[in-house]
Each structure stands twice: as structure tokens, then as C-alpha cells.
Amino acid sequence: MAGIPTHTVTNQPPPLVGYDVFSADRALVEAVRRYTGPGSREGVLSELSELGRAAGSAQLQEWGVQANEHPPRLRTHDRYGRRVDEVDFHPAWHRLLGKGVSAGLTGAWTRPAGHVRRAAGFLVWTQVEAGNCCPLSMTHAAVPALRTDPELAAEWEPRLTSTIYERELRPAGAKPGAIFGMGMTEKQGGSDVRANTTEARPLAEEGTYTLTGHKWFCSAPMSDGFLVLAQASTARGQGGLTCFLVPRVLADGTRNVFLIQRLKDKLGNRSNASAEVEFDGTWARRVGEEGRGVRTIIEMVAATRLDCALGSAGLMRQAVAQAIHHCAHREAFGGPLIDKPLMRNVLADLALESEAATALALRLAAAYDDDSEQERAFLRLAVPAAKFWITKRCAPVAVEAAECLGGNGYVEESGLPRLVRESPLNSVWEGAGNVQALDVLRALQREPGALDACLAEIGRAHGADHRLDRAVKDLFSELADLDGIEGRARRLAERLALVLQGSLLVRHAPPEVADAFCASRLGGDRGASFGTLPTGLDLTSVVNRARPVQ
């Protein structure tokens, strides 16, 4: 009979909303304090706390849901049959992207402690909605590539680092800010961009070309400009793989030829559009020297790879926060789940993975701020190792965190399924696992200073933990054995990332965190699944440190 209650709802955790995502993450706050100078520290913390409160609000979390429930739609033609090649997004997407731009997530290059500030903000913002972080990342990362051409940089950098987002397609010179995308891979080559066949033919005006060809993956196709790779043709023959800037709208207001064939139907990242595009006489401006496309764009790739690590760290942090929050409020078998020894072991294990990822990702951001020769060498080796390992750990963390919620974690409304779908993405984008592992080998072989810089960083914790010292010794053994090293590239990248994480945690994390990490990740005292940490560790303190406080 209607109106008669069948039961009272009890023992259901409240939603994790209305909190400061940044300030509730102790590991992240400590990293920001560690890498910002006294002159800017309090301002940076205040700015990030403001962003954290917005990220934790019910309103913005609802925007994230809306942007994913209403994915972008492609319109190739208008009602009259004219080609328009536009992608329509839900208003929530534009609100989120505008908020990210206004928070300075594309403006790291010219601000004090800009990279640490932005990295922490990016990690926080990923926890609201990861899809809009793609154009934020590419816009940020395009700056160093454009700086290879001072004239282009002077024109475009102020637009890319602006805090104003404008969604309409019109000439970039008439807009207060601009968003950038990237198109490198093609059907036949994938990550092997030297196999690209898109052709660039020079025009009469110096540095301008027309492009003919295609791109198999082009994210954020409604951006104002794109960096792409194409084979330059000259009167003297093939000029080689070259980087080009392709504006969506030309200076006179006409649309550039940018033919969107279809949008990818992806596993996750549903709010963000990834497109297949074709160029047919598309106007482009050369960036950098002809035939030096990979070298021109490599700094952009390095920056987006760091963002992959940051994004995965953010996803892991949100998954762990949701799991701990649920277990703190859910009772079973006579008490809160968080107090059950086995669940505490699982949560602590997850928390260690999350904190280690945050520590390493923020250390890399700090190296960008330092920008010394030593730190640049450090980044050359540490970025691919970190990108390889952190992004690989994201999927198992997200799946285990969802399991902590039981059946509730398998239901879309919990938010965990979206995290699970998103979790493999960063391992694939900007070079999948094998590409990163081989890049580690390439750095070791071509840039000996990179290994010296990484070993100097690791060595700052020498003697502080015997398990770390033993792991470093094992790393030396791996490096000394060159026989079949390509087949061991993943093993080497993993070990390098782990000892970097161990060194950072031993120096900067509470003793209980460092002890548990070294015992399980470096000492080998752990099973193959989460929740198999050894006895004798202070797991309660590890879990309490990771618990989000509303």
C-alpha cells in the first residue's frame, strides 16, 4: 500500500562532498609546502585551497556527472548541407573547462612556483572530472614547443596562459584566451610517428604550408589551434618530419580545412572528444626547423607525460579517499569497516600507492620550476619512468577501491565506475608502457647525465633504510647487465620508479608510511594483491593520514 514505509535507511555513508579536496590530502599539501619558497608559499596554499573547496563542492561534482552522462556529439554539416565540423558539448563541460582555465591550469610557465602550483591544482582538478584535463594539459604543454619559434611564441603564449576561456570558434587573435590540441599519430604508425604520411607543401609565404593527410587520434577537436606532425616537401625533395601549427579559424575569419570524420567511442574519458580528422589543403605554420619535428615537439610530449602521471595520481587519490570515507562510515560484523584488521590492511596498501605517486609526481613538477641543467637531466630519465609506473598502478588501485564499497562500488551513482573506466587511460596516452620503458633505455644510452642526476636524487636517502639501500644495489646490478636489456626495459623502469618513490618517502613522509612502503614495495614482504602488507606496521596511522576530512 502506498505511503507505508518498508524500512528505515541506516548504515549508508554520506556522500563525500562539501570538503576541501586539496587541504584534505596531507601528502599533497606537504609536497606543495616542500617545493614552494617562503615568499610564495602561503599564497599558493590559499589558491589551491580555494580550488580544492570548489572541487569538493556538490555543484562541481554534479557538473562532472553531467559532462560524462551527456558526451560530445559531432555535427559535420549544418541544416543546409554546408560542412561545419563542430562538436557540441554539454554546458557542464564548458563550465568545468572554464573553471580549470581560470584557476591557472594552463599558466605554469611564467608564475613563481608555477609548475608545482599547477601540478597540485591539476591533481585536484582530475578528481572532479578527468576529461576536461586533456585540453588543459595540451594547452599548457604547447608552450615549450612554440618557444622554438620566438615570433610564434610571442603571438600565442599569452593566449595559452590566459585565465579566460571562450568557447566560440573565431580567429584566435580576437579571443582573450585560446585552447590547444595535438595531432601526431596516424593509422599506419601509431606511436611510430616517423611513419607518418601526412604531407606538407610550402606556400609562397615563408614558413607557411598546406597539409594533406589525416590524424587517427586528435583530442579536443574544438580547440583554437593544434600542433601536428607532417612530412615537409620542398623543391629539393623530402624535408622530413616537421612540426606545424594548425589554427581552426584563419585570421580572416574563415574556417581552416579540418574535416572531422568521427568521434572515438572510448572506454572512459567520455566527456572529452577524441576525433579522427583529415587535412585537405589545410593551412599550417611551421614550428621549429624543417625535418626536426620530433625534437621540436618532444618538450610538449614530456610535459603531457608528466600530466599523465599527475592525472593518475589524482584518480588514485580520489579512489582511495572514497574507499576510506566509505569504510569509516559503514559498519559490518560489529563495528566500522575501517577498524577491521583485514580492511585496514587493504586501505593502507592503497594509501601507500597513492602517496608514493603524489610524492614522485610533485617532485618532477618541482624540477621544472628549478630548470637547472641537473634538474633537466633528472627529468629526462625520471619522467618516462614515473609515467610508466604511476599510470600502470592506477587501474588496480581504482578496481580495489571500488571493491571496498562492495556492491555499492559497482553502481554508477557511487562514482567509482567512472574512475575505473578512466584508470587505464593515462597508461595508453602519450606513449604506452613499452614506449615509456624504451624511452628510459634511450635516456640511459644517450644521456649519461640523466642517470647521474637520478642517482643523486636517490642517494639523498642513502643509509636511512636498509631495504631502500638494497633495492638501489639491485638497480645497479640491473644497469650493469646489458645482455638482453631491451627485453628487461619494463623491469628496469619499474625498479627505477620504485627507488625514486622510496627515496622521497624515506626523506619526507611520516616514518610509518616510509616503513610500510619500503617493507612491501622494496623489501618484497607483500603478496600479489592489495591487503597483503606484513605484520608489525602501523597501518592505522597510514590509513588515518589518507582519510579525507570533511
PyMOL commands that set and color helices and strands:
alter all, ss='L'
color gray80, all
select helices_A, chain A and resi 26-35+41-55+58-69+91-102+114-126+133-146+150-160+172-174+193-195+293-329+337-339+341-370+373-404+406-410+412-414+416-422+425-428+433-446+448-459+466-480+486-508+511-522+539-546
alter helices_A, ss='H'
color red, helices_A
select strands_A, chain A and resi 73-77+83-88+180-183+199-202+208-219+225-234+237-247+259-263+274-287+331-332+335-336
alter strands_A, ss='S'
color yellow, strands_A
deselect
rebuild
show_as cartoon
